[in-house]
Amino acid sequence: MGLLDGLRAVLGLRAETDARRDADPDDLFGMSTAYLTMEADLGYDSADVGALCFSGVDSRSFRDAVDEVEAILEAGREETGTEFSVSSDDHGYHWVVLEDDNPEDLITSMHFAADTFIEHGYGSRLLAAVFAYEDRDGPAYWIYSFRRGAYYPFAPRPGRERDSSAEFTLESTLDGELEIEREKEYWYPLWPSSGGTHPWE
């Protein structure tokens, strides 16, 4: 199974089949307190960036939905200062990437974007929300699977290795504060391209 097929299986079709409940974009607000715990208890700083991963549809109505997401984020940019871009990766997935040094504004903007897809009837195209952190050992991410309605940690290291110890610490510390994915087969790694740093690059 290739990388693309694996992502489809874990975050997409299989996750939708095995979904325990409808995903709720309000779950993203759980990160509003989690980022404080990440800093105070674990020494992780917010990387001031996050992203929504979604799969596209070749239709006019879907393009209209993406246009509205961009319009809403553009309208909110002046108030929140959240910068954004829409891009595609090497695997054919699409990303709304958001940057803001205020985690609350970053989370709110991400929620607006996700909610707009859902209002247009394209909630099923949302795959994941990714929140980036960093400490002295390297980056770490909290990934929210929309189709599973749960979060899981991802701590990538050079050579496409994962720091399982860091991921266990993140899981045990944030358990109860975030809805954690219990089935670790769904803790799918979102590797960046060969020249990238973050999963959306």
C-alpha positions in Angstrom: 0.0 0.0 0.0 1.5 3.4 -1.0 1.6 6.5 1.0 -1.4 8.0 -0.7 -3.5 4.9 -0.4 -2.5 4.6 3.3 -3.7 8.2 4.0 -7.0 7.5 2.2 -7.5 4.4 4.2 -6.7 5.7 7.6 -8.0 9.3 7.4 -10.5 8.7 4.7 -12.7 5.8 3.6 -11.8 3.4 6.3 -12.1 6.1 9.0 -15.5 7.0 7.6 -16.7 3.4 7.8 -15.3 3.0 11.3 -16.4 6.4 12.5 -17.8 6.3 16.0 -19.8 9.6 15.7 -20.1 12.6 13.4 -17.1 14.8 13.6 -17.7 18.2 15.1 -15.5 21.2 14.2 -16.2 22.5 17.8 -13.7 19.8 18.8 -11.0 22.1 17.5 -11.6 24.4 20.4 -10.1 21.8 22.7 -6.8 23.0 21.5 -7.5 26.4 23.2 -6.5 24.9 26.6 -4.3 22.2 25.3 -1.7 24.6 23.9 -1.4 26.0 27.5 -0.8 22.6 28.8 1.7 21.9 26.1 3.7 24.9 27.1 3.4 24.8 30.9 3.6 21.0 31.5 5.7 19.8 28.6 7.8 22.8 27.4 6.4 22.8 23.9 5.9 26.2 22.2 3.3 26.7 19.5 4.9 26.9 16.1 2.2 29.6 15.2 1.0 27.5 12.3 -1.7 25.0 11.6 -3.5 23.5 8.6 -6.7 21.8 7.4 -6.2 18.9 5.0 -9.0 18.1 2.6 -9.6 16.1 -0.5 -10.9 17.9 -3.6 -13.9 17.4 -5.8 -14.0 18.3 -9.4 -17.2 20.4 -9.3 -18.2 24.0 -9.5 -20.0 23.9 -6.1 -16.9 22.6 -4.4 -14.8 25.3 -5.9 -17.4 27.8 -4.7 -17.0 26.3 -1.2 -13.2 26.8 -1.3 -13.7 30.3 -2.6 -15.9 31.1 0.3 -13.4 29.7 2.8 -10.8 32.0 1.3 -13.2 35.0 1.4 -14.1 34.3 5.1 -10.4 34.1 6.1 -9.6 37.2 4.1 -12.4 39.1 5.8 -11.1 37.9 9.2 -7.5 38.6 8.5 -7.8 42.3 9.4 -9.4 41.5 12.8 -7.4 38.4 13.8 -4.2 38.9 11.9 -4.3 35.3 10.7 -2.4 34.8 7.5 -3.5 32.0 5.2 -2.8 30.2 2.0 -4.4 27.3 0.0 -2.0 24.8 -1.5 -1.7 21.2 -2.7 0.9 18.6 -1.8 2.7 16.0 -3.7 0.1 13.4 -2.8 -2.8 15.2 -4.3 -4.3 16.6 -1.1 -5.3 20.2 -0.5 -4.4 22.3 2.5 -5.6 25.5 4.1 -2.5 26.7 5.9 -2.9 29.3 8.7 -0.3 31.3 10.5 -0.9 33.4 13.6 1.2 34.1 16.7 -2.0 34.1 18.8 -3.1 30.5 19.2 -6.7 31.5 20.0 -7.0 33.4 16.7 -5.4 30.5 14.8 -7.9 28.0 16.3 -10.8 30.3 15.6 -9.8 30.8 12.0 -9.4 27.1 11.5 -12.8 26.5 12.9 -14.4 29.0 10.6 -12.7 27.3 7.6 -13.9 23.8 8.6 -17.4 25.0 9.4 -17.7 26.6 6.0 -16.9 23.3 4.3 -19.5 21.6 6.4 -22.2 24.3 5.7 -21.6 23.7 2.0 -22.2 20.0 2.4 -18.5 19.1 2.0 -17.7 18.0 5.6 -16.9 14.6 4.3 -14.0 16.0 2.3 -12.3 17.2 5.5 -9.6 14.8 6.5 -7.5 16.4 9.3 -6.7 19.5 11.2 -3.0 19.8 12.1 -1.6 21.9 15.0 2.2 22.4 15.1 4.4 22.7 18.1 8.1 22.5 18.8 10.6 21.9 21.6 14.3 21.4 21.8 14.0 17.8 20.5 12.1 18.7 17.4 8.6 19.3 16.1 5.4 17.7 17.3 1.9 17.8 16.0 -1.6 17.2 17.2 -3.7 15.8 14.4 -7.4 15.8 14.5 -9.2 13.3 12.3 -12.5 14.7 11.3 -13.9 11.2 10.4 -12.8 9.7 13.7 -13.7 12.7 15.8 -10.4 12.3 17.8 -6.9 13.6 18.1 -3.5 11.8 18.1 0.1 13.0 18.5 2.7 12.8 15.8 6.4 13.5 16.6 8.4 13.1 13.4 12.2 12.8 13.4 14.8 12.7 10.6 14.8 9.7 8.4 11.0 9.3 8.6 11.3 8.0 12.2 8.7 8.7 14.9 9.6 9.6 18.5 7.3 7.1 20.2 8.4 8.2 23.6 7.4 11.8 22.9 4.1 10.7 21.4 3.3 8.6 24.5 4.1 11.6 26.8 1.8 13.8 24.7 -1.0 11.2 24.8 -0.7 10.7 28.6 -0.5 14.4 29.4 -3.4 15.6 27.2 -5.7 12.6 27.8 -8.9 13.9 29.2 -8.2 17.4 27.9 -8.5 16.2 24.3 -10.5 13.4 22.8 -7.6 10.9 22.1 -7.8 8.3 19.4 -7.6 5.0 21.3 -6.9 2.8 18.3 -3.3 3.5 17.4 -3.7 2.1 13.9 -5.3 5.4 13.1 -2.2 7.4 14.4 -1.2 7.9 10.8 2.0 9.8 10.1 1.6 12.8 7.8 5.1 13.1 6.4 6.1 16.2 4.4 7.6 15.9 1.0 11.3 15.3 0.7 12.0 19.0 0.7 9.4 20.0 3.3 9.3 20.6 7.0 5.6 20.4 7.9 3.1 17.8 6.7 1.5 20.3 4.2 4.8 21.0 2.5 
